[in-house]
Amino acid sequence: MELDLESLQKLASQTGAYARVEADFFEGAIVFMDVKGQIIQENFDRSIEIIEGE
């Protein structure tokens, strides 16, 4: 199965949205890299911590 760039971006966006829903439900956190290259932890209460980066 091949995905074009637009489909891949949409899939990544939907995956991130689903991760936030799960984090809310289980009172957990998601970890991701932002556009600046920083590793960010976003907690279920929407507080944000920079794990690594500037």
Stockholm file with secondary structure:
# STOCKHOLM 1.0

chainA/1-54         MELDLESLQKLASQTGAYARVEADFFEGAIVFMDVKGQIIQENFDRSIEIIEGE
#=GR chainA/1-54 SS CCCCHHHHHHHHHHHHHHHHHHHHHHTCEEEEECTTSCEEEEETTSCEEEEECC
#=GC SS_cons        CCCCHHHHHHHHHHHHHHHHHHHHHHTCEEEEECTTSCEEEEETTSCEEEEECC
//
